[in-house]
Amino acid sequence: MKQKFLPLVAIAFYLSVPYANASVTQLDEVIVIANRNVYDQSVSAEETAKWLPGEFNRGELHLGSVGETNTMKVPYTATSLTQKTLDQIVPINGSIDQALANVPSIRIGTSPIKTDFSIRGMLANGSAMYLNNIPSMFIMASGPMSDMIGRADVVIGPAATLTGTVQSYNGPDGGQPGSVFLYSKRPDVNLTRFTETISGYGNYGEYLDVSRTGLGKNSEWGVRVLGQAAKGGLPISGAENDRKNVFTDISHEDERRKTNLFAGYFDDRLYGTERRFMIDRNGSRVPVAPDASMSYDDPDFMHQYDYGWMITFNHEQKINDHMEWFLNAGMNETTIRRFIYVSQVPIDDEGNLKGARVWSQHFFMKNRYTQLGFKTNFQTGIADHHVTASVDRSWRVHYNAKRADKKNEHVIGNIYTGITFKPSMYSYDNSDTLGNDFMYQEMDTGLNIMDSVDIDKWTVLAAINRRHGNYRGKAKENKVKDNHWAPTIGATYRPNDDLSFYGTWSRATTKSTAVYGGYDNDGEMLDPVNLTQKEVGLKCKFSGLLATLSYFDINQPNELEEEKDGKSLYTRNGKNRYKGVDFSVSGQLARKWNMFGGFQYLHARQESTAGGLMDGMPTDGSAKWSTVLGLEYMPNDALSILGRMNYVSSGIINGNTPGKELSVPSYTSYDLFINYKSHIGSLPVKWSASCYNLFDRSYWIHQPGQGSKLMLSIPRTFMISATIDF
């Protein structure tokens, strides 16, 4: 599948020659040690100037409505991942969570048809991601296309107070344990780039990136267009994907105004990529992970199609030197048609399929979001105030037509000896003809007020969010009106520019959520979410490195899968308590050597469960230790060799009786990335080679917050690409 993009754009070079007869003065030798911030021409000098030594992280990040903030002043564990990080670690046709794995607080790993990951042992997914400051662009089953993303800012902890109103869907949502702010690639450079890739088993991809800046009468406009077409086999036996997208980013900036419009269409089709398994709590052990290279659904028939469009709009305008107003707006529509297992593949402790069911689904969702506000700065005595106030409204309607197998009659077998798909399964898929079936509609309105106060070496952040929601479900009784307050208070003390101490207390709330996912109590409304976090920590810059150390204590409502009276139910029972320590470090170790890494220690236990039966038990899927370490060697300006290790210690799935624990083995994975810059004639070319799961290990990946679910690892995956700049 080869595509040619014409015409090619000629490159003009202007050379300047110094005056030959200038007088010469001999100076003493001066050695300057500095971060060179050299990446490639797809990133502007203004952007790379914000990169920290090592160029994996930025020195500023987006903190909700507060806007761009120095990392040292943020009273959270927070990381801003650069475009270098995304380009080196995320496959251009892959998932953004590959880069999120660089953050010690985040553990990734799910089926390619999902966006699930975990933050400090709590479930998160695409609904925790924002695109250009707009929430609700992504959900559990539909995530961002990686080729359109230029940077990712990660704030660990409940940040609904700082980001506005978040929809309630697929997990804690408004109570999400963190926020991932994704930003599209901007037209801040002049670029014509073509990339050709090969990965998996004959998976070819073509990518075009054309950017122009300095357009218009006063050179105030910029336009960037990105396109992708990739198709072919995946490393999972028989699995395939077919992915297409096209996006455009239009920017305008002058002395008073800054405007950005992003829009695009995406179409992602996956075949045979199921990786999710549910372990039988009645069993005596967790079965050994099967061969990760094998497919455990039918790749010729079972599938997920995810397609739709999205638009975001951001505008800031100065009123005077002390005040500006802003508008953030967005909309999208997502359609998912699929024929897969219901929720996951259930297995017993011998690997036998136990009640595996299949379903057809037609999922359709519309989202609309608008936020209008102002920012002002003023002084009261020695205090310098930066106040932000806004009102936002989010609207969503969700249709979900499905047909689920109730008799467990189509799929039988064993994950080690083979799975049989009965002929009856092939007439059961009607995902292409299922009509729309209304599931719910939600309208949420939020009032957000925050004040960031600088007093000498102190920065105090105080914020409050007032949420008013209206939810209407399919059943007449499923109507909910909710009113919640979510406060945040944090303080940072910086004795100097290279050291800061911080503490914060924050709470996120949301309405009761509807059960969804093939359970027998689908549609039932659970109790409201109330997530609180306390955190203290320090940040320190030294010898070209930035390190963060923090202690956290989080309370979250406990959600469980349970079998009762022969029914599979999803219920809320007590709360989960997460306490632990985070450590992260990133920067330049020495000349030619860069690194990132860190660890998390997590003590996750259940509390206040019914009758106290589960009190003190670990939360499902939790692991005490997780570690990430990345090391880059750059022998010269042309070559980069980067290795990454991720380790997760053994975890626990709770058995069917109090005190019974099923141990999930620990695992370590290794990835390798090589980038080399050269030329073909006069054209710059970057060659890239990536290998994920370098030693091709098969292992279970913990799935915190998802009951007894485990994910089977992806087998060793290669990708080779050539990127040409014209």
N, C-alpha and C positions, 0 to 999 in steps of 0.2 A: 504494500500500500504506500506508494511513493507519491508525494505531492510536491509541486514546484511553485514557489511564490516569486512572481515577477512584477514590476521590474526591479533590478538591483539598483541601489542608490550609490552614486560615486562619492568618494571621500576626498575632500580638499584639505591640504596641509599648508599651513602658513609658518614659515621659518623666519626667525629674527636673528640677525648677525650683530654682535657687539662691535662698537667702534674700535678699530684696530690700534689706533695710536694713543689710547688712553694711558695715563701714567700708572705705574705699578708701585704699590706699597707692600712690603713684606710684613705679614702679621704672624703672631705666635699661633701654633697649632691649637685648634679648639675642637673638642670632641662633643658632639651633641647626641644625647640618647633620647629618643622620642618615639611615640607610636606613629608609624608611617601612614596608617589608614589608607593603604593602597589595596583596592579590590579589583574592580573592573569598571568599564565605562557605563554599565547599566545602573550605577548608583552615583548620585550627585556628590560633589565635594561637600556641600552643606550637610548632607546626611552622614557621610563617613566621618565628618568632624565630630559627630555625637557618639561615635563608636569608642568603646573602651579598649585598652590594650588587649591584643589577642583577637579583637574584632568579632567575637561571638556575641557580645552583649552591648547594649547602648547605655549611655550614662543618664538618659532621660526616658521616661515612659508616660503613657497616658493613664491618668488616674481618674477615670470617670469624667464627670462634668467639670472637675477641677482643671482638666486639660494637661498639657505637657508639664511634667514635674521632675525635678532632679531626684534620681533614685535614692540619694542619701537622705532626702526629706520625707520619703514615703513611709508611713507608720505600719507597713505590712511587709511580709516577705514578697518581693516583687522582682520580676526579671523581664527585660526587653530583649527579644531575640532578633538579631540583625538579618538582613537579606543574605549575607554571607552564610550564616547558620542555616537558613532555610535552603539555599541553593546547594550547599554541600551535603546536607543530611536528608532532606526530604526528596524522594523521587519526584521528578517533574510530573509523573502521572500517578503519584502516590497520595498518601494521607498526611495532613499537617501534624498529626499526633506523633510522627517520627521525630519531629523537632521538640515537641513538648516533653519527650522522654529525657531531654537534657536537664529538666528541672527536677531536683531530687524529690520534691513534694508530689510529683505527678508520676503515676504508673500507667502505662498504656497497654493495650492488648485486647482486641475484640475481633469479631468476624468482619471481613471487609464490607459487609452490608450494614454495619453499625458504626456509630461514632463514639462509643463508650470509652471512658477512661476514668481514673480515680484521682482525687486530690485529698491527701492526708487520710487515706483509707475510706473516703466517701465517694459514692457514685456521682459522676458528672458525665455530660455528653454534649452534643452539638448545641443544645439549648443554653450552655454556659458560654458560647462564643458570640462575639459581637463583630459585625462587619462595618467598618467605618463609623463606629459608635452607635450602630443600629442593632437592637436585640431582635431575636426571633427569626433571623435569616436562616438558621440551621436548627435541626432537631436530631432526635435519636437516630433516625435512619437516613439522614441526608446531611452531608457535611460539605465543607468548602473544597473547591478545586485548587490544588496547591499551586498551579502555575500562575494564578492571579494574585497571590499574596506576597507582599513585599516586606512585611515585618509582623511580629506577634509580641504583644505585651501581656504578661501574665501576672495577675494579682491574686495571691493566695489568701483566702478568707472570704467570708460573706461580704459582698460589696454592693448589694442591691441599693443601699442608701446612696452610693456614689454614682450609680449608673442609670437610675430611673426605673420605671416599671418594667418588670419582666413577666412574660406569660407563664402560666402554670401548665406544664406538659412534660411527661416523661421523666419523672423523678422530682427532686426537691425544687428545681427551677428557681423561684424567688429565694429559696433557701440554699441555692447552689453554694458549694464550699469554695468557689473561686470564680474568676472571670478571665476570659481570654479575649483580648482586643486584637482583632485582625485588621490589617490595613492593606488595601489594594495597591498594586504597583502604580506609582504616580508618574506623570509626564514631566519629570524634572531633568531629563537628559535627552540628547539626540541619539537615537539608536535604531538600527535595523538589524535584527538578529533572527537567525534560523537555527533550530536545534533538531537533530535527528537522534532517536534513541532506539535501542533494542534491549529487551529484558524478558524475563520469564522464558517461555518456550515459543519463540517466534513472535513476540509482542513488539510491533513497530509503532513508533510515534513520531509525529511531525509537529513542531511548535513554532509559531511566528510571534515575534515581539517587535512592534514598530512604535517608536516614541518620538515626538517632536515637541520642543519647547521654544519659547521666544516667538510665538506666533502673534499675529494681530498688529494693529497700528503701533501700540506701545510695547510690544513683546510681552504681553500680559497673559497670553493663553498657552495652553499645552494640551496635547492629545496623545493618548497611548492606546494601542489596540493589541490585544493578545488573543491568540487562537490555538487550539489543540485538536489533533485527531490521532487517536491511538487505538490499536486493535490487535488482538492476538491472544496467545496462550499465556497462562500464569503458572507459577511453579507448582501449584496444587494440581495433581493429575487430572487432566481433562477440563480444568477450569479455564474460563476465558473472560475477557472484558472488551467492551467497545465504548470508547469515551470520546465525546466531542464537546467543545465549548467555544464560545467567542465572547470576549468582554472588551469594553472600552471605558477609559477613564479620561474625563475632560476637566481641566483645572483652569481657574482664572484667579489672578492675585494682583492687587495694586496696593497703594499705601493705606487704603481704608477697608478694602474688602478682600475676602478669601473665600472662594467657592469651589466645590468639587462635586461632579456628577459621575457616578459609576453605574454601569448597566451591563447586563449580559444574559446569555442563554446557555444552559448546560444540559447534557444528555449522557447519562452514565448507565451502562447495561452490564450486569454481572451474571455469570453462569457458573454454578457449582462451587460456591465459595463459603459454604457453611463451616464454621469453626466452633460453634457454641454447644457445650454439653452440660446437662444437668445431672449431678451426682445423686444417687439414691441415699437419702439420709438413713434408711433402714439397713443399709449395708454395713459391713464390718471394716471397710477400708475404701480409700480412693483408688480406683484401678490405675494401672500403669498407663502412661500416655501412649496412644497408638502411633503408628507411622504418620508423621506430619505431612509427608509428601502425597498421601492418598486423599481422595475426595470421599466425603461421608454423606453427600447427597448425590443426586443424579445430575451431573454437569451438562448432559444433553437436554435436560428438560426443566430442572429447577432453576429459578432465576429471580433477579430483582432488576426492574427498570426504574430509574430515578431521573426525572427530567423536569425542567421548569425554567423560570426566569426570575431576575432580581434587579432592583434599582435602589441605590442609596443617593441621598443628596445632603450635603453639608454646606452651611453658609455662616460666616462670621463677618460682622460689620462694626467698625468703630463709630461710636456716637461722639465721643471726645477722648481726650487723653486718659480719662479715668473710667470710661464705661463703654461697653460694646454689647450688642445683642447677637443671638445665634439661633440657628434653626437646623435641626437634624430630622430627616424624614426618610422613610424607606418603605418598600413594598415588595412582596414576592409571592409567587405561586409555585407549589411543588406537587407533583404527581408521582406516586409510587405504585407500580403494578408488579406483583410478585407472586410466586408459588414456591413456598419454603416450608420448613418445619414450623410448627406452632411453638414460638418462643425459643426452643433449643432442642437438642437431641437427648432424650432421657436415657440413662444407662444404669445398670446395676453394678455391683462390685466385681463382676466377672466380664464386664464389657458388653453384656447383652442389652439390646434395645428394649426398653421397658415402657410400653405405651407411647411409642413415637407417633405423632400425628402430623398431618400436613394441612396446609390451608392456602386458599386463593385470597388475594386481597387487592382492592382498589382503594388507594389512600389519596385524598386530595385536600390540600390546605392552602388557605389564603391568609396573608398577614398584611396589616397596614400599621404604620407607626409614625408619630409626629411628636417632636419635642421643641418647645419654644422657650427661650429664657434669656437672661442677661447676666453679664459679669461686671463687677465694679471693684475698684480698689480705692481705699482711703485710709487715713490715719486717725487714731485716737490716742493722743499722748505718744508713747513710744511704740505702740502697737500698730503694725502695718497689716490691714485687713484685705483679703481677697475673697469677695463674696460672690457666690453663684446661686441663682434662683431660677427654677424652671418648672413648667407644667408639661407633662407628656401624656399621651393617650395611645394605647395599643389595642388593636382589634384583630381578632382571629376567628375564622370559621373553619371547621374541620369536618370532612366527610370521610366515612370509613365503611365501605362495603366489603364483606368477607364471607367466606364459607370455610368452616373448619371441620375437619374429620373428627367425629365424636366416637367412632368405633375402633380406632387404632388398627385399621384393617389393611392399610396400603404398604407399610414399610416394616420389615422384620429383619432380624439377623444379629450380628455381633461385630463390634468395631475391629476385632483382630482377625476373624475368619471370613468376614464378608457380610455385606448388607444386601438384601433382596428387595427390589421394588416391584410390587405386584402389578400386573397389567391394568388393574382397576385404577391405579394412580394416574395413568396417562389420559384418562377421560374426566379426571376430577378437577383439573385446572380450568377455571373460567375467569381468570383475572383480566382477560382482554375484553370480556363482555359484562362484567359486574358494573352496575350503575352506581350512582352516588347515593349514599345512605348517611343522612345527617347524624353526626355524633355529638358535637357541642358548638356553642358560640360563646366567645368571651370578650368583654370590653373592660379594660382596666385604665384608670386615670390616676396619675401620681403627681404629687406636689413635692418638689425637692429643693431643700435649702441647705447650703453649706457655707462655712466660713473658715478659711485657712489664715491663721494669724501668725505673723512673724514678730517675735519680741526678742531682740538681741540674738542669742544663740538658740532660742527655742522656736519651734513651729508647732502650733496647736491646731488640730483639725476637728471641727464639730459639724456634724451633718445630721439631718433628719429627713426621712421619706414618709409621706402619708399616702397610703395606697387605698384606693376605693375600687373594688371589682364587682362586676356582674357576670355571673356564669349561668348558662342555660344548657343543660344536658338533654339527651334524647328522651329520657323519662321525665314526666311532668314533675316528679318530686325532686329531680336533680337541678334545682335552681338555688344558687348561692349568691348572696351579697356579702361582701367582706370589707371591713375597714381595719387597717393595720397601721401601726407606727413602727418604723425601723430606724433606730438611732445608731450613730457611730461617734466615738470620741477617741482621739489619738493624739499623742504628743511625741515630738522628736527633739532631742537635745544634741547639738553639734558643737563640741568644744573647738573643733577646727574643721576644715574642708574635707579631711580624710577620715573622720571618725564621727559616728552618730549612734545614739542610744534611743530606742523608741519603745512605746507601749501603746496598745490599742484595745478597745472593747467595741465589738460590733454585733449587731443582730440583723437577721434577715427574716422576713415573714412572707407568707403567701396563703392564699385560700386553701381550703380542702381540695384535694385533687381526686380525679376520677380514676378508678382502676382500669387499666387497659393492657392487653397483651395476651389474650387467649385464656384468661382465668375464668373460673365459673362465677365469680362475682364482678365481672367486667361491668363498668358503669356505676358501681357503688362509690360513694363519696367518702374518702378518708378524712381524718381530722386535719385541721390546719397545720402547716409547717411553721416551726419556730426554731431557727438555728442561731446559736450564739457562740461567739469565739472571743477568748482572751489571749493576747499574745504580747510577749516582751522579747526584745532582741537588740542586737548591735550590728552595725555595718562598718567595715574598715577597709580603706585602701592602703596598700603597702607594696612596694617593690613591683609595681605593674600589675597587681592583683586586686580584685574586689571580693571580699568575703562577707557573708551574712550568717549569723548564728541566732536562732530564735527558739523560744519555748512556747508551746501553744496548748490550749485547753478548750475543747469544743463539745457542745451538747447538741445532739440532733435526734429528732424523732426516729424511732426504729420501725422499719418496714420489713415484713417477713413474707416468704412463701410458706404455706403450710397446707397439709392434707387433713381434711376434717370431714367425716361422714362420707368418704369416697369422693370428695370434691377438692379441686385445686384452687386455693384461695390466696389472695394477696391482701394482707392486713397490716394494721399499725399496732405495735405492742411495746410499750415502754419507751426507752430512749437509749441511744448509743453515746458513749463518752470516749472522746479521742484526746489523749494527752501524748505529747512527745516533743522531740527536738529535731529541728532542721538545721543543716549546715550546707552552704554552697560556696563555691569559689570559682572565679573565672579570671583569665587574663594572660599575661605574657610571663612565662617562667624564666626565659632567658632568650638571648638572641637566637632566632630561628625556631624557638619552641613556644607553643601556646597550649593552654589547657582550659578545661572546664570540668566541674564535677561537684560531688557532695554526697551527703547521706541523710537518711531520715530514720529516726527511731520512733516507733509508734506503739503506744499501749492503748488498745481499743477494746472496750468491754461494754457489755449490756447492763443496763440498770433499770429499776422500776418496772420489770416485766410482770405480767399477770401472775399473781401468787408468788412472785419472787423466784419462780422456777429457773429462769435463765439468768438471774442476776450474777454478775461476775464472769459469765461466759464470754469468750472472745466474739467479736462480730465476724460474720461469715466473710471469708476471703481475706481477712486481715493478715498482715505479716509484720513482724517486729522490725525488721531491718530491710532497707532498700538503699542501693548505692548506684551512682552513675559516675563514670570517669571517662573523659575524652582527652586525648593527647594528639597535638598536631606538630609535625616536623616540616619545616619549610627550608630545605637546603639552599634554595635560591628563590628569586622572584617568580619563577615559572612553575615550580613544583610544590605541591602540598600533599602530605600523607597524613591522614587523620584516622585514628582508631578510637572506637568507643566500646565500653563495657557497661552492661547493666546487670545488676545482681539483685535478686529478691529472695529473702530467707523463706524458710518453710512457713506455711500458713495453716489455717484451720477452717474446716466446714463443720458446723455443729450437727450432731446426729439427731435421731428422732426422739431421744430422751435426754433430760437434763444431765449434764456432765459428760455426755458422750461426745468425743471429738474425733473427727476424721482428718488426718494430717495430709496436707498438700505439699509435695516436695519442693525444695528450693530450686532455683534455676539461675544460670548465668548465660547471657548472650553476648556475642561480640559482633561488631560491625566494622567494616573497613571502607574508607573513601579516599580515592586518589584523584587529584586534579592537576592537569598539566597544560600550560599555555604555550602555544606555538603559532606558526603562520603557515598558510597555504598561499604561496606567492606573497602578495602584500596584504592578504586578509587575515586578521587575527582569528585564531581558532583555540577553543578550550576543549580539551579532551577530559572526560570524567568517567571513572569506573567506581561502582559501588557494589558492595557485597553485604547483605544482611543475613544474620544467623550464620556467620562465617563457618562454623564447624558442623552445621546441619543437624543440630540437636532437635529431638522431639520432646516437648515438655508441656506441662499444664501451666497456664498463666492465670494467676489469681484474678478474680472479678469482684472486688469489694462492693458491697451494697447491692449485690444481685443474687442473694440467697445462696443456693448450692451450685451455682453456675461456674463452670471453668471454661477457658478458651484454649484450644489446641494451638500450639505455635505454628507460625508460617514457616515452611521449609526454606532452606538456603535460597536466596534470591539475588541474581546478578542484574546489574544494569550498566550499559555502556552508552555514552552519548558524545556527540560532537556538536559544539556550538560555534557558529560562524557569525562574525560581525561584518556587515557590508558597509 
